[in-house]
Amino acid sequence: MRIMMIGSGYVGLVSGVCFADFGHDVTCMDKDEGKIAALKAGEIPIYEPGLAALVQDNVKAGRLSFTTDLKAGVAEADVVFIAVGTPSRRGDGHADLSYVHAAAREIAQAVTGFTVVVTKSTVPVGTGDEVERIIRETNPDADIAVVSNPEFLREGAAIEDFKRPDRIVLGLDDERAREVMSEVYRPLYLNQAPILFTSRRTSELIKYAANAFLAMKITYINEIADLCEKVGANVQEVARGIGLDGRIGSKFLHAGPGYGGSCFPKDTLALVKTAQDHDSPMRLIEATVAINDNRKRAMARKVISALNGDVRDKRIAILGLTFKPNTDDMRDSPAISIIQALQDHGARISAYDPEGMENARKVIDNVTYAEGPYEAAEGVDAVVIVTEWNQFRALDLGRLKTLVRRPVLVDLRNIYRRDEVTRHGFSYTNVGQGAAPSES
C-alpha cells in the first residue's frame, strides 16, 4: 500500500516508520523544513528507543521517505493519515483542530482516485464528520472515505506498542475503507492483534475514554497515597493488594507526582469540554484534572517540608525532568511545576536528565544543568528524584553522601527502600508511606 503520513511528530513518525517496516511504501510529510531536512540526514527529532535504527533501515530499503510536498504525496497515496497536533486551545481548553482542518483542505485539493483519509490525531467526537464535510465542500468530486484510527502508543515503548498492540480501533462506515484498512494492518494478523471495527464517532470517543480512565486511575492511587501518609499505611502494598484483583489490575497504580506528557493532560481536558458542550458533565474527570494540577506543586511542598520548611537559598538537585523515562518529552512534566514552585520559595536548582535537558532549557529558566546525577548533587541540600529513569534506580548512595551538603533524599517515585537509604545516613522522604499515628 502507498501511505502518506501528514505530520511527522511523535505519532506520525513512529506510525509511518512502523508501517514502512511492515512493507508498505510510506512518505512522511511535515511543513517544518528543518525537521524534514534533519530526517533526510538521518537525524531523529525525538528520542524513542529503537526509532533511529528503524528509520535508517527502512530508508535504506526504499520504503520510507520524507517530504514537505503534501500535494504530490497525497496524489499518489492509497491511504492518507492525518497525524498533526491537537493541543489544548488557549483560553477554553478545547482541542485545537486548526491543523486537522487545514490538512483536510489541502488533502481535498490534492486527492486523486479513491483515497482513504484516516484521522490518527487524537480528536473530539464528530471531528471525522467535519473532516469529511471540509473535503467534500472543498472538492465535491473527491472520492474519499474518512476513517478514525486512534493511536495507543506509550512514549518510550511506542514501537513495541505499534507492532504488538492491545487492539486496533477502526471507525468507519464505508466497506471500501474496511477492505483498505484491513490490508494496511494485515501484517499484524500474524500477531493476532484484535481489530475492532466500529462507527467513527465511537472510535473517537474510545481514545478519550481510555486516556481519561488511566489518568483517573493514577489520580486515585495518588489520593490513596496521601491517606496512607496520614494513617501509617504503605501505598505500594495497598496498590499491590488491590492490583492483584483481576478486575482492577496493577498497571497505573504507582503513586507519584502526578501525570504529564502529550496525551493525558490535554485529552482529559478536551473530554471535559466536550461533555460540557453536550450537557453531559463528567465530574469524575473534572475532579481528576483539578487534583492532578494541584498535586504537582504539592510535591514541591513535600520537598520543602523535608528541609524543615525553608528552602530559601538552599541548593536542590532534581533528578529526572521528562514526564516519564525513555523519552525527551517535557510537555506538562511534573518537574516543571515542582521546580518553579521551589524557585518561588527561593531555592536554587541543579538538574540532570538523560535525554530531556535540551527540551527542558526551553521551558525552565534559571536551572544549572549537570552532566550526570552525581555532578547535579555536588554541594546540595537535598536530592529529589522526579522521574524514574533506570540510571537513578541504583545510585551509589555512599558516593552520593560524600557529595551533598546535607544528606536529604526525596524520592517522589518510591524507587528506593527506606532502610537502604537511611543506612547510608540520609533522611528519606517518599510518597505514600507514613508512620502510624500514636494512640491516645
C-alpha positions in Angstrom: 0.0 0.0 0.0 1.1 3.6 -0.7 0.7 5.6 2.6 1.1 9.3 3.1 1.6 10.5 6.7 0.8 14.1 7.2 2.6 15.3 10.3 6.0 13.8 11.3 5.8 14.5 15.0 5.7 11.7 17.6 2.7 9.8 16.4 3.2 10.4 12.7 6.9 9.5 12.6 6.5 6.3 14.7 3.4 5.2 12.8 4.9 5.9 9.4 8.2 4.1 10.2 6.4 1.1 11.6 4.1 0.9 8.5 7.2 1.0 6.3 8.7 -1.8 8.4 5.6 -3.8 7.6 6.5 -3.4 3.9 4.3 -0.5 2.9 5.6 2.4 0.8 5.4 5.3 3.2 6.0 9.0 2.8 6.2 11.1 6.0 5.3 14.8 5.3 5.8 17.8 7.5 5.7 21.6 6.9 8.7 22.1 9.1 11.5 22.2 6.6 14.2 21.9 9.3 12.6 18.7 10.6 12.4 17.1 7.2 16.0 18.1 6.3 17.1 16.5 9.6 15.2 13.3 8.9 16.7 13.1 5.4 20.1 13.4 7.0 19.3 10.6 9.4 18.8 12.9 12.5 15.7 11.9 14.6 13.9 14.9 16.1 12.5 12.9 19.1 14.0 10.4 21.5 12.3 7.0 21.2 14.2 3.7 21.8 14.9 1.9 18.6 13.4 4.5 16.3 16.7 5.8 14.7 17.7 2.3 13.6 14.2 1.6 12.2 14.3 4.8 10.2 17.7 4.1 8.8 16.8 0.5 7.8 13.6 1.5 6.0 15.1 4.5 4.2 17.9 2.2 3.0 15.3 -0.3 1.8 13.5 2.4 -0.1 10.2 2.0 1.7 10.4 5.3 3.7 10.9 8.8 2.5 10.4 12.4 3.8 9.0 15.4 2.1 7.5 18.9 2.6 5.3 18.4 -0.5 1.8 17.4 0.6 0.2 17.6 -2.8 2.5 15.1 -4.6 2.3 12.6 -1.8 -1.4 12.7 -1.4 -2.0 12.4 -5.2 -0.1 9.1 -5.2 -1.4 7.6 -1.9 -4.0 4.9 -1.3 -4.2 6.0 2.3 -3.6 9.4 3.8 -3.1 9.6 7.6 -3.7 12.9 9.4 -1.3 12.9 12.3 -0.9 16.6 13.2 -1.0 18.1 16.7 -4.2 18.8 18.6 -3.0 20.8 21.6 -5.3 22.3 24.1 -6.7 25.6 22.7 -5.7 28.7 24.7 -8.5 30.2 26.6 -11.1 27.4 26.8 -9.2 24.0 26.9 -10.9 22.6 23.9 -8.7 20.6 21.4 -7.3 22.9 18.8 -8.4 21.3 15.5 -7.0 24.0 13.2 -4.2 21.8 12.0 -6.6 18.9 11.3 -8.9 21.2 9.3 -6.1 22.7 7.4 -4.8 19.3 6.4 -8.3 18.3 5.3 -8.5 21.3 3.0 -5.1 20.5 1.5 -5.9 16.9 1.0 -9.1 17.8 -0.8 -7.2 19.9 -3.3 -4.6 17.1 -4.0 -6.5 13.8 -3.8 -6.9 11.7 -7.0 -8.8 8.5 -7.3 -10.4 6.7 -4.4 -8.4 7.5 -1.2 -9.0 6.6 2.4 -8.4 9.6 4.7 -7.5 8.4 8.2 -7.6 10.6 11.3 -4.7 9.4 13.5 -4.6 12.6 15.6 -6.5 12.5 18.9 -9.7 14.4 18.2 -13.1 15.0 19.8 -16.2 13.2 18.8 -17.5 14.4 15.5 -14.2 15.5 14.0 -14.3 12.8 11.3 -17.7 14.2 10.2 -16.1 17.7 9.9 -13.1 16.4 8.0 -15.4 14.7 5.5 -17.5 17.8 5.2 -14.5 20.0 4.6 -13.1 17.7 1.9 -16.4 17.4 0.1 -17.1 21.1 0.3 -13.6 21.9 -1.0 -13.6 19.3 -3.7 -17.1 17.9 -4.5 -15.6 15.4 -6.9 -13.3 13.8 -4.3 -13.8 10.1 -4.0 -12.8 9.5 -0.4 -13.8 7.6 2.8 -12.9 9.1 6.2 -11.8 6.7 8.9 -11.0 7.2 12.6 -7.9 5.2 13.8 -6.8 6.4 17.2 -3.3 5.7 18.4 -2.5 4.0 21.7 1.3 4.5 21.8 3.2 4.9 25.1 6.2 7.1 24.8 9.3 5.1 25.5 7.6 1.9 24.2 5.9 3.1 21.1 7.5 0.7 18.6 6.6 -2.3 20.7 3.0 -0.9 21.2 2.6 -0.4 17.4 3.8 -3.8 16.4 2.1 -5.7 19.2 -0.9 -3.7 20.1 -3.6 -4.5 22.6 -6.1 -3.5 20.0 -6.6 -1.7 16.7 -9.6 0.5 16.6 -11.1 1.5 13.2 -14.2 3.7 13.0 -15.7 3.7 9.5 -19.0 3.4 7.5 -17.7 2.5 4.1 -17.0 -1.1 3.1 -14.3 0.0 0.7 -12.4 1.6 3.5 -12.8 -1.5 5.6 -11.0 -3.5 2.9 -8.2 -1.0 2.6 -7.6 -0.6 6.3 -7.6 -4.4 6.7 -4.8 -4.5 4.1 -2.9 -1.8 5.9 -2.9 -3.7 9.2 -2.7 -7.2 7.6 0.9 -7.7 8.9 -0.5 -7.6 12.4 -2.8 -10.6 11.8 0.2 -12.8 12.5 0.3 -11.4 16.0 -3.5 -11.9 16.3 -3.9 -8.3 17.2 -7.6 -7.7 17.9 -9.2 -5.3 15.4 -12.4 -3.5 16.5 -14.4 -2.1 13.6 -16.9 0.4 14.9 -18.6 3.7 14.0 -16.4 6.8 13.5 -17.8 8.7 16.5 -17.5 5.6 18.8 -13.9 5.2 17.7 -13.1 8.9 18.5 -14.6 8.5 22.0 -12.8 5.3 22.7 -9.4 7.1 22.7 -10.5 9.9 25.1 -12.3 7.4 27.3 -9.3 5.2 27.6 -6.9 8.0 28.4 -9.3 9.6 30.9 -9.7 6.3 32.7 -6.0 5.8 33.1 -5.5 9.3 34.2 -8.2 8.8 36.8 -6.5 5.6 38.0 -3.2 7.4 38.5 -5.0 10.2 40.4 -6.9 7.7 42.5 -3.7 6.0 43.8 -2.1 9.4 44.5 -5.0 10.3 46.7 -4.7 6.9 48.4 -1.0 7.7 48.9 -1.9 10.9 50.7 -4.2 8.9 53.0 -1.5 6.3 53.6 0.8 9.1 54.9 -1.8 10.2 57.4 -2.8 6.8 58.8 0.6 5.0 58.7 -0.1 2.7 55.7 2.1 1.8 52.7 0.7 2.8 49.4 2.9 0.3 47.5 1.5 -2.6 49.4 -2.0 -1.1 49.0 -1.5 -0.9 45.3 -0.3 -4.5 45.1 -3.2 -5.6 47.2 -5.8 -4.1 45.0 -3.9 -4.6 41.8 -4.0 -8.4 42.2 -7.7 -8.2 41.7 -8.2 -9.0 38.1 -11.0 -6.5 37.8 -8.6 -3.7 38.7 -5.2 -4.7 37.5 -1.8 -3.5 38.6 -0.9 -1.0 35.8 -1.1 2.7 36.5 -1.2 2.2 40.3 2.1 3.7 41.0 1.9 6.7 43.3 4.0 9.7 42.3 4.0 13.4 41.4 1.0 13.3 39.0 0.6 12.6 35.3 2.0 14.7 32.5 3.0 14.2 28.9 1.5 14.9 25.5 -1.8 12.9 26.0 -3.4 12.7 29.4 -3.4 16.5 30.3 -4.9 17.7 27.0 -7.2 14.6 26.5 -8.8 14.8 29.9 -9.4 18.5 29.5 -10.8 18.0 25.9 -13.1 15.3 27.2 -14.4 17.6 30.0 -15.1 20.3 27.5 -16.8 18.0 25.0 -19.0 16.6 27.8 -19.9 20.1 28.9 -20.8 21.2 25.4 -23.2 18.3 25.2 -24.7 18.9 28.6 -23.3 15.7 30.0 -20.7 16.8 32.5 -18.1 14.3 33.6 -17.5 15.2 37.2 -15.0 12.4 37.9 -12.8 13.6 35.1 -13.2 17.2 36.1 -12.0 16.2 39.6 -9.1 14.2 38.1 -7.9 17.3 36.2 -8.1 19.6 39.3 -6.4 17.1 41.6 -3.6 16.4 39.2 -2.9 20.1 38.7 -2.7 20.6 42.5 -0.6 17.6 43.1 2.5 18.8 41.2 3.0 21.8 43.4 2.1 19.7 46.5 5.2 17.6 45.7 7.3 20.8 46.0 5.8 21.3 49.4 6.9 17.8 50.3 10.5 18.8 49.4 10.2 22.0 51.4 8.9 20.0 54.4 11.9 17.6 54.1 14.1 20.7 54.6 12.3 21.8 57.7 10.0 24.2 55.9 12.6 26.6 54.4 14.4 26.3 51.1 15.4 29.9 50.6 19.0 29.9 49.2 19.1 26.2 49.5 20.5 24.2 46.6 18.3 21.3 45.4 19.2 18.6 42.8 16.4 17.4 40.6 17.0 14.0 39.0 14.7 13.5 36.1 12.9 16.2 34.1 10.8 14.4 31.5 7.3 13.4 32.4 8.4 9.7 32.2 11.6 7.8 31.4 12.7 6.8 27.9 11.5 10.0 26.3 12.7 13.5 25.9 9.2 14.9 26.2 8.8 17.8 28.7 5.1 18.5 27.9 3.3 19.0 31.2 6.0 17.3 33.1 5.6 17.4 36.9 9.2 18.5 37.1 8.3 21.9 35.6 5.7 22.8 38.3 7.9 21.3 41.1 11.0 23.3 40.0 9.0 26.5 39.6 7.4 26.2 43.0 10.8 25.6 44.6 12.2 28.6 42.8 9.2 30.7 44.0 10.4 29.8 47.6 13.9 30.9 46.9 15.6 27.6 46.1 18.5 27.2 43.6 18.1 24.3 41.3 20.6 21.9 39.6 19.2 19.2 37.4 20.1 16.2 35.3 18.0 14.1 32.9 19.5 11.5 30.5 17.5 12.8 27.4 15.4 15.8 28.4 17.7 18.6 29.2 17.7 20.2 25.8 13.9 20.5 25.8 13.9 21.5 29.5 16.0 24.5 28.7 13.1 25.8 26.5 10.6 25.7 29.3 12.5 26.1 32.6 14.7 29.1 33.4 17.5 29.6 36.0 18.5 26.0 36.3 22.0 24.7 36.3 22.2 21.6 34.1 24.7 18.9 35.1 26.4 16.2 33.2 25.2 13.4 35.5 23.4 12.7 38.7 26.5 12.9 40.9 27.5 16.2 39.3 24.0 17.6 40.0 24.2 16.5 43.6 27.5 18.3 44.5 27.0 20.6 47.4 23.2 20.4 47.5 20.9 20.4 50.5 18.5 17.8 49.0 18.4 15.3 46.1 14.9 14.9 44.6 14.0 12.0 42.3 11.2 13.2 40.0 11.5 10.7 37.0 12.3 7.0 37.5 15.0 6.6 34.8 16.9 3.4 35.2 20.1 5.4 35.8 18.6 6.6 39.1 17.5 3.2 40.4 20.9 2.1 41.7 22.7 5.2 42.7 25.8 4.7 44.8 24.4 6.2 48.0 27.8 6.1 49.7 29.3 8.2 47.0 26.3 10.4 47.0 26.6 11.0 50.7 30.2 12.4 50.2 29.0 14.9 47.6 25.9 16.5 49.2 26.0 19.3 51.7 23.0 17.8 53.6 22.0 14.1 53.3 18.3 14.5 52.3 16.8 12.3 49.7 13.2 12.9 48.5 12.0 10.0 46.3 8.9 11.0 44.5 8.8 7.7 42.6 9.3 5.3 45.5 12.2 3.5 43.8 14.3 3.0 47.0 13.7 1.3 50.2 13.8 3.4 53.3 16.1 1.1 55.2 18.8 1.1 52.5 18.7 4.9 52.3 18.8 5.6 56.0 21.6 3.1 56.4 23.8 5.4 54.4 22.9 8.3 56.7 20.2 10.0 54.6 17.0 11.5 55.7 14.4 9.8 53.4 11.1 11.1 52.2 8.9 9.3 49.7 5.3 9.1 48.6 2.5 7.3 50.4 4.4 5.8 53.4 3.7 7.3 56.8 4.4 6.4 60.4 1.4 5.1 62.3 -0.3 7.7 64.5 0.3 7.3 68.2 -2.6 6.0 70.2 -4.2 8.3 72.7 
